[in-house]
Amino acid sequence: MTEMLNFKDVELFYDHVYALKGVSLTMQQGEIVALIGANGAGKSSILRAITGLRKIKSGSITFMGEKLDGTPPAEIVKKGIAMVPEGRRVFPFMSVKDNLLMGAFTRTDKAGIASTLDSILTRFPRLKERYGQQASTLSGGEQQMMVIGRALMAKPTLLLLDEPSLGIAPKLVQDIARAVVAISRDEKVTVLLVEQNSRMALSISSRAYAMSTGSVVLTGDSRELMHDDRIKAAYLGGEV
């Protein structure tokens, strides 16, 4: 497998407070990798550093062998990295169609955009049913499907998902989890999944990093971590 992302010894501050303390992680092409941990552990800060939304203090970030840190966010999108932010961030008064098309702002290939749009509507039939509706009329789960679709409109090779299960009904969480697996498999998209729902994240990822207060405290194969006593106690409520 080819290394896609190398996040090495990264330190990041918010004002004078440590958000990341020498964090390192790697991703290979085609993987789904999970970042688990409590709120405030630093998971979302990793995504903000990758996308250029936060400047790192030290360390390095490389993508497909090229230096990424210091690159403007719009250029990072053009390199093939798209993020689905926490809290969905829809354009509430725009239609589902226009919300999706906003994701293709870096593209000029009209036929390709139409083809991508069609594949997203096939993958998420609810969006097809609500195509002309305002985004504000969708349920939380439907909005999450829409923002994932919006990110896919950029044709990313690396998809960053920040808490996709947050505030979603349990049944739709399962639908979204299955969709993430299918997107990775069918579209050949590598996925970095940030989740407080550790059980869901570990069940669909191949590897995981457990975080606490800005540091990686444990990493390994997701199935093995699911049965690790430390993970069960800290993130799975002590359950098997």
Backbone as CSV, one residue per row, in Angstrom:
resi,resn,N_x,N_y,N_z,CA_x,CA_y,CA_z,C_x,C_y,C_z
1,MET,0.840,-1.210,0.000,0.000,0.000,0.000,0.871,1.256,0.000
2,THR,0.367,2.290,-0.634,1.101,3.555,-0.733,0.722,4.488,0.402
3,GLU,1.727,5.083,1.047,1.438,6.047,2.103,0.819,7.300,1.495
4,MET,-0.328,7.708,2.032,-1.015,8.895,1.547,-0.734,10.105,2.429
5,LEU,-0.875,9.917,3.734,-0.758,11.032,4.673,0.258,10.693,5.751
6,ASN,1.142,11.654,6.024,2.093,11.508,7.125,2.022,12.769,7.977
7,PHE,1.552,12.581,9.172,1.336,13.666,10.137,2.347,13.418,11.238
8,LYS,3.411,14.212,11.275,4.560,13.842,12.106,4.910,14.903,13.144
9,ASP,4.884,14.479,14.417,5.328,15.303,15.554,4.687,16.695,15.538
10,VAL,3.398,16.744,15.257,2.725,18.034,15.088,2.316,18.629,16.438
11,GLU,2.674,19.888,16.594,2.214,20.662,17.744,1.347,21.803,17.231
12,LEU,0.239,22.032,17.927,-0.695,23.079,17.521,-1.253,23.722,18.785
13,PHE,-1.342,25.044,18.767,-1.847,25.789,19.921,-3.088,26.579,19.526
14,TYR,-4.011,26.745,20.485,-5.079,27.734,20.384,-4.736,28.800,21.405
15,ASP,-4.362,29.979,20.919,-3.781,31.006,21.777,-2.530,30.388,22.417
16,HIS,-2.503,30.208,23.719,-1.310,29.621,24.335,-1.618,28.257,24.949
17,VAL,-2.717,27.667,24.509,-3.127,26.365,25.050,-2.805,25.270,24.038
18,TYR,-2.155,24.205,24.502,-1.841,23.061,23.643,-3.124,22.417,23.131
19,ALA,-3.236,22.264,21.806,-4.321,21.457,21.230,-3.780,20.113,20.785
20,LEU,-2.560,20.114,20.231,-1.883,18.878,19.835,-0.456,18.910,20.371
21,LYS,-0.054,17.815,21.005,1.264,17.759,21.635,2.113,16.687,20.963
22,GLY,2.789,17.037,19.888,3.678,16.097,19.226,2.966,14.886,18.650
23,VAL,1.832,15.112,18.002,1.016,14.013,17.485,1.558,13.502,16.151
24,SER,1.609,12.184,16.003,2.019,11.545,14.746,0.980,10.496,14.350
25,LEU,0.677,10.453,13.062,-0.167,9.391,12.517,0.121,9.250,11.033
26,THR,-0.154,8.068,10.500,0.027,7.830,9.068,-1.231,7.180,8.514
27,MET,-1.445,7.362,7.211,-2.557,6.721,6.518,-2.077,6.176,5.185
28,GLN,-2.515,4.964,4.869,-2.228,4.358,3.575,-3.438,4.538,2.660
29,GLN,-3.194,4.569,1.368,-4.289,4.694,0.408,-5.307,3.571,0.604
30,GLY,-6.583,3.933,0.609,-7.659,2.960,0.685,-8.115,2.613,2.084
31,GLU,-7.436,3.112,3.109,-7.806,2.800,4.491,-8.982,3.646,4.978
32,ILE,-9.683,3.113,5.965,-10.530,3.928,6.834,-9.842,3.915,8.191
33,VAL,-9.417,5.074,8.646,-8.724,5.207,9.925,-9.592,6.050,10.854
34,ALA,-9.765,5.587,12.093,-10.598,6.298,13.057,-9.753,7.031,14.083
35,LEU,-10.233,8.213,14.467,-9.682,8.958,15.599,-10.764,8.979,16.659
36,ILE,-10.525,8.330,17.798,-11.529,8.280,18.845,-11.014,8.976,20.093
37,GLY,-11.957,9.388,20.938,-11.587,10.096,22.157,-12.689,11.050,22.563
38,ALA,-12.599,11.542,23.771,-13.620,12.438,24.301,-13.582,13.795,23.599
39,ASN,-14.630,14.561,23.794,-14.676,15.922,23.268,-13.517,16.724,23.864
40,GLY,-12.783,17.448,23.009,-11.641,18.227,23.479,-10.330,17.472,23.501
41,ALA,-10.332,16.228,23.002,-9.100,15.421,23.027,-8.096,15.855,21.961
42,GLY,-8.560,16.597,20.945,-7.659,17.049,19.890,-7.963,16.446,18.531
43,LYS,-9.019,15.634,18.448,-9.330,14.943,17.189,-9.620,15.935,16.052
44,SER,-10.512,16.887,16.312,-10.868,17.853,15.277,-9.700,18.778,14.927
45,SER,-8.813,18.992,15.882,-7.634,19.835,15.614,-6.743,19.205,14.552
46,ILE,-6.686,17.868,14.526,-5.920,17.178,13.477,-6.514,17.494,12.110
47,LEU,-7.852,17.454,12.009,-8.493,17.753,10.733,-8.256,19.201,10.314
48,ARG,-8.320,20.110,11.264,-8.101,21.538,10.952,-6.660,21.779,10.507
49,ALA,-5.731,21.029,11.074,-4.333,21.164,10.654,-4.142,20.626,9.242
50,ILE,-4.753,19.482,8.946,-4.620,18.888,7.607,-5.192,19.810,6.544
51,THR,-6.342,20.423,6.829,-7.028,21.266,5.836,-6.507,22.698,5.793
52,GLY,-5.543,23.014,6.640,-4.968,24.355,6.613,-5.791,25.395,7.343
53,LEU,-6.825,24.963,8.063,-7.659,25.912,8.801,-6.977,26.384,10.079
54,ARG,-5.990,25.617,10.534,-5.169,26.016,11.670,-3.703,25.806,11.328
55,LYS,-2.881,26.797,11.630,-1.448,26.713,11.343,-0.749,25.954,12.460
56,ILE,0.078,24.983,12.092,0.776,24.206,13.110,1.996,24.972,13.626
57,LYS,2.355,24.700,14.879,3.503,25.362,15.504,4.802,24.672,15.098
58,SER,4.770,23.337,15.055,5.953,22.574,14.660,5.513,21.211,14.165
59,GLY,6.474,20.470,13.605,6.161,19.189,12.994,5.941,19.353,11.497
60,SER,5.430,18.303,10.861,5.221,18.364,9.415,4.006,17.531,9.006
61,ILE,3.385,17.944,7.897,2.269,17.191,7.317,2.572,17.018,5.835
62,THR,2.618,15.779,5.371,2.828,15.534,3.942,1.674,14.711,3.402
63,PHE,1.312,15.001,2.148,0.227,14.307,1.463,0.748,13.840,0.114
64,MET,0.724,12.530,-0.098,1.276,11.921,-1.306,2.715,12.378,-1.540
65,GLY,3.471,12.471,-0.438,4.882,12.820,-0.511,5.193,14.293,-0.614
66,GLU,4.158,15.141,-0.702,4.364,16.592,-0.833,4.006,17.302,0.471
67,LYS,4.773,18.340,0.801,4.526,19.116,2.015,3.147,19.769,1.935
68,LEU,2.360,19.593,2.994,1.003,20.144,3.008,0.878,21.343,3.941
69,ASP,1.583,21.312,5.072,1.452,22.418,6.024,1.953,23.715,5.393
70,GLY,1.171,24.774,5.589,1.491,26.062,4.980,0.772,26.298,3.663
71,THR,0.088,25.268,3.135,-0.660,25.395,1.879,-2.025,26.013,2.159
72,PRO,-2.483,26.998,1.346,-3.812,27.602,1.559,-4.921,26.550,1.460
73,PRO,-5.988,26.679,2.262,-7.069,25.693,2.274,-7.663,25.385,0.900
74,ALA,-7.867,26.401,0.054,-8.456,26.157,-1.273,-7.549,25.271,-2.123
75,GLU,-6.226,25.440,-1.979,-5.285,24.604,-2.730,-5.287,23.170,-2.200
76,ILE,-5.524,23.038,-0.902,-5.583,21.700,-0.303,-6.772,20.925,-0.855
77,VAL,-7.905,21.599,-1.053,-9.069,20.958,-1.671,-8.722,20.480,-3.080
78,LYS,-8.003,21.311,-3.823,-7.624,20.953,-5.193,-6.685,19.752,-5.237
79,LYS,-5.951,19.542,-4.143,-5.042,18.385,-4.084,-5.793,17.077,-3.857
80,GLY,-7.091,17.184,-3.507,-7.892,15.975,-3.330,-8.303,15.678,-1.908
81,ILE,-8.323,16.707,-1.054,-8.731,16.528,0.338,-10.018,17.308,0.585
82,ALA,-11.041,16.636,1.093,-12.308,17.300,1.404,-12.720,16.950,2.822
83,MET,-13.338,17.919,3.507,-13.753,17.692,4.895,-15.248,17.903,5.053
84,VAL,-15.866,17.012,5.826,-17.246,17.184,6.274,-17.158,17.689,7.711
85,PRO,-17.473,18.973,7.954,-17.256,19.542,9.283,-18.266,19.063,10.302
86,GLU,-17.897,19.169,11.569,-18.818,18.863,12.658,-19.990,19.841,12.614
87,GLY,-21.188,19.344,12.900,-22.355,20.225,12.939,-22.981,20.488,11.583
88,ARG,-22.508,19.805,10.565,-23.095,19.755,9.222,-22.903,21.012,8.391
89,ARG,-23.148,22.208,8.921,-22.858,23.454,8.181,-23.511,23.493,6.796
90,VAL,-24.803,23.333,6.749,-25.511,23.411,5.469,-25.782,24.865,5.118
91,PHE,-26.126,25.101,3.852,-26.638,26.409,3.428,-28.159,26.288,3.535
92,PRO,-28.764,26.770,4.630,-30.148,26.394,4.965,-31.202,26.842,3.962
93,PHE,-30.983,27.978,3.292,-32.016,28.502,2.398,-31.787,28.129,0.943
94,MET,-30.753,27.337,0.700,-30.489,26.828,-0.640,-31.055,25.423,-0.764
95,SER,-31.363,25.025,-2.000,-31.904,23.687,-2.227,-30.839,22.617,-2.002
96,VAL,-31.306,21.386,-1.901,-30.380,20.255,-1.814,-29.452,20.257,-3.021
97,LYS,-30.015,20.479,-4.182,-29.217,20.510,-5.415,-28.096,21.541,-5.320
98,ASP,-28.441,22.759,-4.917,-27.429,23.819,-4.882,-26.405,23.591,-3.780
99,ASN,-26.831,23.007,-2.647,-25.875,22.648,-1.599,-24.849,21.662,-2.134
100,LEU,-25.327,20.653,-2.874,-24.411,19.655,-3.430,-23.450,20.295,-4.428
101,LEU,-23.979,21.135,-5.289,-23.142,21.741,-6.332,-22.077,22.671,-5.753
102,MET,-22.317,23.210,-4.551,-21.297,24.044,-3.911,-20.006,23.268,-3.683
103,GLY,-20.129,21.946,-3.553,-18.943,21.124,-3.331,-18.045,21.005,-4.539
104,ALA,-18.556,21.379,-5.717,-17.792,21.242,-6.960,-17.151,22.565,-7.378
105,PHE,-16.984,23.496,-6.425,-16.524,24.839,-6.799,-15.121,24.858,-7.399
106,THR,-14.318,23.823,-7.136,-12.957,23.803,-7.699,-12.910,23.116,-9.066
107,ARG,-14.048,22.582,-9.515,-14.074,21.797,-10.757,-14.654,22.606,-11.921
108,THR,-14.196,22.281,-13.130,-14.704,22.948,-14.338,-15.250,21.949,-15.359
109,ASP,-15.142,20.648,-15.057,-15.581,19.609,-15.994,-17.085,19.360,-15.843
110,LYS,-17.893,20.017,-16.650,-19.349,19.963,-16.485,-19.899,18.545,-16.570
111,ALA,-19.404,17.769,-17.534,-19.892,16.396,-17.684,-19.516,15.565,-16.461
112,GLY,-18.307,15.762,-15.958,-17.851,15.029,-14.777,-18.645,15.409,-13.538
113,ILE,-18.961,16.698,-13.401,-19.768,17.170,-12.269,-21.144,16.521,-12.307
114,ALA,-21.748,16.484,-13.489,-23.074,15.870,-13.640,-23.030,14.385,-13.289
115,SER,-21.961,13.713,-13.690,-21.811,12.287,-13.408,-21.648,12.037,-11.913
116,THR,-20.837,12.874,-11.246,-20.650,12.746,-9.801,-21.956,12.997,-9.062
117,LEU,-22.679,14.023,-9.486,-23.961,14.354,-8.865,-24.931,13.175,-8.975
118,ASP,-24.969,12.565,-10.152,-25.870,11.435,-10.376,-25.500,10.256,-9.459
119,SER,-24.211,10.008,-9.299,-23.782,8.883,-8.448,-24.115,9.142,-6.983
120,ILE,-24.036,10.405,-6.548,-24.364,10.746,-5.159,-25.861,10.571,-4.908
121,LEU,-26.688,10.967,-5.865,-28.141,10.818,-5.718,-28.535,9.347,-5.737
122,THR,-27.779,8.532,-6.467,-28.025,7.093,-6.465,-27.646,6.493,-5.115
123,ARG,-26.531,6.981,-4.543,-26.066,6.460,-3.258,-26.985,6.903,-2.115
124,PHE,-27.512,8.123,-2.207,-28.380,8.668,-1.162,-29.750,9.000,-1.764
125,PRO,-30.612,7.988,-1.938,-31.912,8.216,-2.588,-32.781,9.257,-1.886
126,ARG,-32.614,9.423,-0.578,-33.386,10.449,0.146,-33.104,11.839,-0.420
127,LEU,-31.861,12.062,-0.816,-31.504,13.368,-1.378,-32.180,13.577,-2.727
128,LYS,-32.319,12.506,-3.483,-33.005,12.591,-4.770,-34.470,12.947,-4.563
129,GLU,-35.081,12.353,-3.528,-36.485,12.635,-3.218,-36.681,14.087,-2.794
130,ARG,-35.658,14.677,-2.179,-35.772,16.034,-1.632,-34.926,17.044,-2.407
131,TYR,-34.640,16.723,-3.633,-33.678,17.461,-4.458,-33.953,18.965,-4.531
132,GLY,-35.230,19.335,-4.652,-35.564,20.755,-4.800,-35.905,21.451,-3.498
133,GLN,-35.911,20.707,-2.382,-36.274,21.297,-1.099,-35.143,22.136,-0.510
134,GLN,-35.531,23.094,0.339,-34.524,23.839,1.087,-33.841,22.896,2.073
135,ALA,-32.550,23.103,2.251,-31.771,22.234,3.138,-32.295,22.272,4.571
136,SER,-32.855,23.419,4.989,-33.344,23.560,6.359,-34.528,22.651,6.652
137,THR,-35.198,22.130,5.627,-36.366,21.267,5.835,-35.976,19.800,6.013
138,LEU,-34.702,19.470,5.848,-34.240,18.090,5.980,-34.020,17.728,7.448
139,SER,-34.134,16.441,7.753,-33.800,15.974,9.103,-32.282,16.045,9.293
140,GLY,-31.844,15.859,10.546,-30.406,15.891,10.814,-29.645,14.841,10.023
141,GLY,-30.217,13.641,9.955,-29.566,12.572,9.204,-29.496,12.860,7.720
142,GLU,-30.570,13.427,7.188,-30.591,13.774,5.758,-29.596,14.887,5.455
143,GLN,-29.492,15.849,6.373,-28.493,16.915,6.187,-27.081,16.338,6.215
144,GLN,-26.844,15.340,7.076,-25.517,14.731,7.131,-25.202,14.024,5.815
145,MET,-26.181,13.306,5.262,-25.991,12.679,3.954,-25.650,13.739,2.909
146,MET,-26.330,14.882,2.990,-26.121,15.936,2.003,-24.712,16.529,2.096
147,VAL,-24.219,16.753,3.314,-22.886,17.356,3.421,-21.790,16.352,3.057
148,ILE,-22.045,15.066,3.284,-21.102,14.060,2.794,-21.114,14.072,1.265
149,GLY,-22.313,14.132,0.687,-22.418,14.234,-0.769,-21.743,15.481,-1.310
150,ARG,-21.899,16.593,-0.590,-21.261,17.849,-1.012,-19.742,17.706,-1.042
151,ALA,-19.189,17.033,-0.026,-17.737,16.816,-0.008,-17.306,15.922,-1.167
152,LEU,-18.121,14.915,-1.490,-17.775,14.000,-2.584,-17.837,14.677,-3.947
153,MET,-18.579,15.781,-4.038,-18.648,16.517,-5.311,-17.276,17.062,-5.723
154,ALA,-16.366,17.191,-4.760,-15.012,17.673,-5.074,-14.119,16.554,-5.606
155,LYS,-14.650,15.330,-5.679,-13.893,14.152,-6.126,-12.610,13.973,-5.308
156,PRO,-12.749,13.910,-3.980,-11.541,13.779,-3.136,-10.946,12.378,-3.198
157,THR,-9.658,12.307,-2.905,-9.021,11.006,-2.673,-8.886,10.748,-1.177
158,LEU,-8.966,11.831,-0.371,-8.959,11.719,1.089,-10.161,12.485,1.630
159,LEU,-11.032,11.786,2.341,-12.234,12.377,2.919,-12.081,12.423,4.436
160,LEU,-12.243,13.613,5.001,-12.145,13.819,6.436,-13.553,14.007,6.990
161,LEU,-13.953,13.157,7.916,-15.302,13.218,8.484,-15.206,13.577,9.960
162,ASP,-15.811,14.704,10.347,-15.744,15.169,11.726,-17.090,14.930,12.421
163,GLU,-17.142,13.895,13.255,-18.316,13.545,14.050,-19.589,13.384,13.213
164,PRO,-19.589,12.527,12.186,-20.782,12.398,11.342,-22.003,11.836,12.062
165,SER,-21.827,11.170,13.225,-22.976,10.591,13.922,-23.580,11.536,14.960
166,LEU,-22.963,12.699,15.154,-23.387,13.615,16.211,-24.819,14.117,15.967
167,GLY,-25.704,13.888,16.942,-27.068,14.384,16.850,-27.941,13.669,15.840
168,ILE,-27.543,12.459,15.435,-28.276,11.713,14.414,-29.023,10.549,15.082
169,ALA,-30.222,10.259,14.590,-30.990,9.128,15.109,-30.210,7.831,14.899
170,PRO,-30.273,6.900,15.867,-29.470,5.666,15.793,-29.597,4.909,14.467
171,LYS,-30.805,4.798,13.909,-30.964,4.063,12.657,-30.185,4.734,11.527
172,LEU,-30.213,6.070,11.492,-29.502,6.782,10.432,-27.993,6.743,10.654
173,VAL,-27.561,6.608,11.904,-26.129,6.432,12.165,-25.636,5.172,11.453
174,GLN,-26.422,4.107,11.536,-26.064,2.864,10.843,-26.014,3.069,9.336
175,ASP,-26.983,3.828,8.798,-27.006,4.104,7.356,-25.763,4.876,6.931
176,ILE,-25.391,5.861,7.736,-24.224,6.686,7.410,-22.942,5.864,7.516
177,ALA,-22.867,4.998,8.529,-21.697,4.128,8.675,-21.544,3.225,7.455
178,ARG,-22.651,2.642,7.008,-22.598,1.784,5.822,-22.205,2.582,4.586
179,ALA,-22.698,3.812,4.503,-22.365,4.656,3.358,-20.875,4.982,3.329
180,VAL,-20.281,5.233,4.484,-18.843,5.536,4.552,-18.030,4.352,4.041
181,VAL,-18.397,3.146,4.475,-17.701,1.937,4.017,-17.847,1.781,2.504
182,ALA,-19.059,1.999,1.993,-19.313,1.848,0.554,-18.566,2.892,-0.262
183,ILE,-18.516,4.121,0.231,-17.798,5.194,-0.472,-16.312,4.858,-0.571
184,SER,-15.739,4.400,0.543,-14.325,4.034,0.545,-14.052,2.912,-0.443
185,ARG,-14.935,1.912,-0.442,-14.754,0.745,-1.318,-15.011,1.080,-2.792
186,ASP,-16.130,1.727,-3.071,-16.554,1.933,-4.461,-15.840,3.087,-5.142
187,GLU,-15.608,4.162,-4.395,-15.001,5.360,-4.978,-13.486,5.393,-4.783
188,LYS,-12.957,4.371,-4.091,-11.512,4.310,-3.800,-11.057,5.558,-3.041
189,VAL,-11.869,5.938,-2.042,-11.575,7.119,-1.229,-11.025,6.669,0.121
190,THR,-9.922,7.261,0.535,-9.355,7.026,1.853,-10.105,7.915,2.844
191,VAL,-10.406,7.389,4.034,-11.260,8.114,4.983,-10.580,8.230,6.344
192,LEU,-10.540,9.466,6.864,-10.122,9.709,8.242,-11.372,10.120,9.012
193,LEU,-11.779,9.275,9.942,-13.056,9.421,10.638,-12.836,9.833,12.090
194,VAL,-13.303,11.021,12.438,-13.266,11.503,13.821,-14.619,11.197,14.452
195,GLU,-14.607,10.491,15.584,-15.874,10.076,16.195,-15.779,9.964,17.712
196,GLN,-16.812,10.468,18.406,-16.979,10.143,19.824,-17.717,8.814,19.969
197,ASN,-18.470,8.423,18.917,-19.137,7.111,18.908,-18.075,6.061,18.569
198,SER,-17.313,5.687,19.577,-16.152,4.824,19.359,-16.534,3.457,18.811
199,ARG,-17.669,2.933,19.270,-18.096,1.611,18.807,-18.320,1.621,17.295
200,MET,-19.030,2.623,16.807,-19.272,2.735,15.363,-17.960,2.921,14.611
201,ALA,-17.109,3.810,15.114,-15.854,4.111,14.435,-14.953,2.882,14.338
202,LEU,-14.848,2.136,15.425,-13.991,0.944,15.422,-14.573,-0.164,14.544
203,SER,-15.902,-0.202,14.425,-16.532,-1.274,13.655,-16.343,-1.120,12.154
204,ILE,-16.099,0.109,11.665,-15.984,0.303,10.211,-14.566,0.672,9.758
205,SER,-13.649,0.869,10.708,-12.279,1.268,10.347,-11.341,0.073,10.395
206,SER,-10.200,0.232,9.722,-9.187,-0.825,9.776,-8.189,-0.570,10.898
207,ARG,-7.878,0.702,11.149,-6.963,1.076,12.229,-7.551,2.262,12.973
208,ALA,-7.058,2.473,14.192,-7.573,3.596,14.977,-6.490,4.176,15.870
209,TYR,-6.667,5.458,16.169,-5.826,6.171,17.123,-6.745,6.689,18.228
210,ALA,-6.443,6.359,19.464,-7.200,6.861,20.612,-6.463,8.071,21.175
211,MET,-7.210,9.154,21.398,-6.603,10.406,21.829,-7.125,10.852,23.187
212,SER,-6.257,11.556,23.910,-6.627,12.164,25.180,-5.783,13.415,25.376
213,THR,-6.433,14.518,25.658,-5.790,15.818,25.924,-4.630,16.137,24.978
214,GLY,-4.910,16.045,23.679,-3.948,16.480,22.682,-2.873,15.503,22.311
215,SER,-2.950,14.272,22.821,-1.930,13.270,22.530,-2.570,11.953,22.102
216,VAL,-1.828,11.184,21.293,-2.246,9.821,20.967,-1.811,8.924,22.113
217,VAL,-2.778,8.208,22.716,-2.453,7.366,23.866,-2.440,5.876,23.514
218,LEU,-3.042,5.531,22.371,-3.094,4.131,21.969,-3.410,4.068,20.486
219,THR,-2.791,3.136,19.773,-3.085,2.958,18.357,-2.970,1.478,18.006
220,GLY,-3.693,1.076,16.966,-3.612,-0.318,16.557,-4.747,-0.722,15.647
221,ASP,-4.844,-2.021,15.387,-5.909,-2.590,14.573,-7.253,-2.364,15.280
222,SER,-8.242,-1.889,14.528,-9.523,-1.518,15.145,-10.205,-2.683,15.835
223,ARG,-10.163,-3.864,15.227,-10.828,-5.021,15.840,-10.159,-5.411,17.150
224,GLU,-8.841,-5.304,17.177,-8.130,-5.620,18.413,-8.425,-4.579,19.488
225,LEU,-8.482,-3.308,19.085,-8.770,-2.246,20.053,-10.175,-2.380,20.626
226,MET,-11.107,-2.886,19.831,-12.480,-3.079,20.295,-12.521,-3.970,21.531
227,HIS,-11.544,-4.877,21.637,-11.520,-5.820,22.754,-10.406,-5.515,23.755
228,ASP,-9.758,-4.357,23.602,-8.718,-3.946,24.529,-9.370,-3.385,25.794
229,ASP,-8.966,-3.885,26.937,-9.595,-3.463,28.187,-9.493,-1.957,28.416
230,ARG,-8.377,-1.366,28.000,-8.212,0.080,28.198,-9.213,0.863,27.347
231,ILE,-9.435,0.406,26.107,-10.396,1.063,25.225,-11.815,0.837,25.743
232,LYS,-12.107,-0.393,26.168,-13.451,-0.692,26.680,-13.773,0.181,27.889
233,ALA,-12.800,0.346,28.769,-13.034,1.125,29.990,-13.188,2.614,29.691
234,ALA,-12.349,3.123,28.782,-12.323,4.557,28.536,-13.350,5.037,27.520
235,TYR,-13.635,4.202,26.492,-14.443,4.693,25.374,-15.688,3.872,25.066
236,LEU,-15.788,2.659,25.601,-16.925,1.801,25.252,-17.798,1.483,26.474
237,GLY,-17.658,2.269,27.515,-18.501,2.081,28.689,-18.276,0.765,29.406
238,GLY,-17.087,0.169,29.210,-16.764,-1.068,29.896,-17.365,-2.305,29.248
239,GLU,-18.076,-2.119,28.111,-18.729,-3.259,27.462,-17.772,-3.986,26.524
240,VAL,-18.090,-5.254,26.270,-17.315,-6.052,25.316,-17.635,-5.595,23.923
